[in-house]
């Protein structure tokens, strides 16, 4: 029986040493990965900001397009009114002896 207990102690000690080495390795990996994770977080935030800005720009462009359409209609209306005025003037001028 003492032999088995001795084997258990060796196995436990070896397991503990492996756990310590594994924990140290994981800590080193985490230390190396953290800057990359922070950069990824920063990039994700920038992407969200860019997407938000793109949405704002699209909304602004839509408003500009609507304003241009309104201006175009107003210009067409003014052209029609101008033509009407010119026609009336011609009519009046033609009646002047």
Secondary structure, 3 states (H helix, E strand, C coil): CHHHHHHHHHHHHHHHHHHHHHHHHHHHHHHHHHHHHHHHHHHHHHHHHHHHHHHHHHHHHHHHHHHHHHHHHHHHHHHHHHHHHHHHHHHHHHHCC
